[in-house]
Amino acid sequence: MTTHAMIDLETLATTPQATVLTVGGVKFDPYSDAEPHSKFYFRLDTEGQDRDINEDTIAWWGRQDPKAQEEAFGEENRVSAENFLSTLPKWMNGVDVLWGHGYGFDITILEDMLRQKGRSIPWQFWQVRDSRTLFAMMKQDPRKGMQTDLHNALADAFYQAKGVQLAYKELRLS
């Protein structure tokens, strides 16, 4: 069985150097309806990241659901970027394909953060996939009608993984 992983970030900018608020990830089998598993979720300290914060992104967060704002900006259970980055390679062990939602966002930001901290990237460039492009090939975004908790990194990773499963099924990928 091939193991796929989906990672989602919530950030304070849209550049590769964005400050990261939260990171969620799940592993899944795109060829089945099995629930995504092996989840992780980190709320990162923004102090010490030395990364971009964009005023337009801050304003965008101000227009989001208060529940999403609290999850992204609440102070409890924060960990350092170093703590998260030391855990990521262990979680990536055994992953054959890594998904993010959008070229140049989630995975690119993580790669930039890893480089900034002098760490190795725990995947190869050829393992990375983009669910936004896959979903654009569908008649309708496969997450519609099932997704809740918008802009929660773990919930977004879960529903994006479920969307990949639905897309693989509809496109008869095997």
N, C-alpha and C positions, 0 to 999 in steps of 0.2 A: 504494500500500500504506500502510495506517495503521501507525504505529510505536507500540507500547505499551512501557512500562517498568515494572518491578517493583523496589521498594526495600524492604529489610528492615534493621532495626536490632536490635542487642543493647544493652541499657541497664542502668542501676543503679537505676531506678525505673520506675513506670508512669504518671507524670504527664506533662503536656505539657512540663514543665521538666526532664525526666529527663537525667541525665548519660549520654552516648552512648559505648559501648565500641567497637563496630564497626558499619560500614555496608557493605552489599553491594547491588549492583544489576545488573540485566540488561535488555536490550531484547529484544522478541520480537514475533512476529506471532501474535495469538490465533486467527487463522483457518486456521492451518496446523500441521503437526507439526514444522516446522523448529526446530532447537535454538535456545534463547535465545543471544544474542550481545552483543557490546559491553559485556562485564562490567566492573564496577569493584568494588574492595574497599579499604576504609580501616580501619585500626586507629587510633583517636583517642587522643591524650593526654587523660587526665581532668583533669590539672592545668590550672587556668585556665579551665575550662568554666564554673565558677560556676553549676552546675545541681544538681538534686535527686539525692540518694542515699538510698535507702530501706532500712532494716534488713531488712524482710521480703524484699525483692528480693535482698539480699546472702545471706540464708539460703537462698532458692530456688536461687541459683547454687551454693551449697555442696552441694546435692543433685543437681546435674547431672553428666553424664559428665565425667571428668577431662580428656578430650581437648577438650571444649567449654569447660571452665573455662580450660585453658591458652590456647586460641585467643582467648578473650575478655579474659583478664587478663594474658597474656604481655607482656613489656616491649618486645620487638624490633619494629622497623618501625612505630613509632607516629608519627603526624603530628599537627600542631595542628589544632584545629577550623577555624581560619582557612584553613589549606591545603586541607582538604576542601571547605569552603564556597566557595572560589574556583574549585574544579574542577567542582562540581556544575552550575552553569548551562551550562558548555560541554558536559557530558555530556547534559544535558537538551535540547540543540539538536535539533530535528526530532521530538521526542516529542509525540505527539498525545494519549495517554492515560497517566496515571500511576496505578499500583496500589500499595497497601499492604495489609498483612494485618490488618485490623481498623480499624473507625472509631475515630478519636481516638488512634491510636498512632503508627505509623511516620511518616506524612506530617505529622500534627499536631506531633509532636516536632521534625521538621525545620523546619517553618514557625516554630515558637517559637524555635528556635536561630537561624534566619536573622534574625528580627526582633530578637532579643537582640543580635546582632552588627551590626545596622544594615544588613542586606543585603536586596535585593529577592528576592521569592519567584519562582523561574523557571518557574512554571506558574500556570494560572488555576484557581480553585476548581472550575469545571465540568469540568476534565480529570481530577479525582481519582476513583478507584474503590476498592472494598473487596473483596478476594478472600475474606475470611471470610464475608461475606454471600452471595457467589456460591456458595461451597462448601456453605453450609448449605442451599441449594436442591437439592442433589444427593442421590441415594439414599445415597451414601457419599462421604466426603472424597476427591477425586480424587488426592490425594498419597499416600494409603495404598498400601503395597506398593512404592513407588518411592523414597520419601524416605530419605536417609541424612544423616549429619552434622547432627543436630538442634542448633539454637541456634548455628549458624555462619551469619552474616548472608548471605554469598554463596550458600551451599548452600540456605538457606531461600528466598532470592529466586529462585534457579533453579527449585526444585521448586514454588514458588507460581506462577511463570510457566507451567510445564508443566501445573499443575493448572488454570489459567485456560484453556489450550488444550484440555484434555480436557473441561472444562465447556462451552465454546463448541461443541465438536463434539457432545456429548451433547444439549445444548439446541437444536442446529441453528441457532445464531446465525450470521448472515452479513451 
